[in-house]
Amino acid sequence: MAVREKTNNWYGYKKHVSVDMQTGLINKIAVTPANVPDSKGLKLVCPSHGAIYADKGYCGKYAETIAKYNGCHLAAVKKNNMKSKNRDLDKWYIKLRSPYERVFSKSKKRTRYIGVMKNQFPVFMEAICFNLKRLVSLKENLCPN
């Protein structure tokens, strides 16, 4: 009797975003198919140095390897079933990340196109628009006149 593997079909795309925590501007953005794990998307948007505060999708060994390779410290919220979960540390990470979640709340959740390359362009243009709006608000905060 043959053993049949469980296969999950995922339709859609995932957007991976790197946000600068000092200014709130989008540094890097990438689109992957929905069946690609989040940790594999980190390779596309990983910064060259600093700390990475990420959600539960980026808490695996592969993401840690990518972060170390790029000279970064991965500070991802751990999944509930992980032995190394520290709830207090995770609460601190969530509080630290919360001001930058506005990047995700302002973006569209639906797509019009089929194909990663066709979806990459609108996502890139949304990031440019977001950064321009953010720059205006940063300028107003720095120079009230």
C-alpha positions, 0 to 999 in steps of 0.5 A: 500500500502506497503512503500518500503525502498530504499536500496543501494547495495555496492560492495567492501571493505573500508580500514580504516587507522590510521597514526601517524602525527609525523612520517607518519607511519601507526599505525592501519589498518582495512578492512570493507565491503563497505556498512559499514559507515566510522564512524563505521570503526573508532571504529577499528582504533581509537587511544587511545589518541590525535586528529583525523584529518579525512575526511567527512566520519567520521563527524557524531555523532557516530564517535564523540562518539567513539572518546570521548570514546577513549579519542580523539578529533575528528577534521573531515572535515564537510559535506557541508550541515551541520549547524556547517560547518566552511570553514576556519577550514576545510581548515586548517584541509585539509592542516594539513592532506595533507602530510599524504595523501601519505599513501592512494595515494600509496595503490592499489585501487583494490582487488583480493579476496572475503571476509573481512578476505581474504582482511585484510591480503594483506592490512596488508602486504602493510602497513608493506611495506609502514612502512619499506619504510617510516622508511628508508626515516626517517632514511636518514632524521635524519642521512645523513651519 
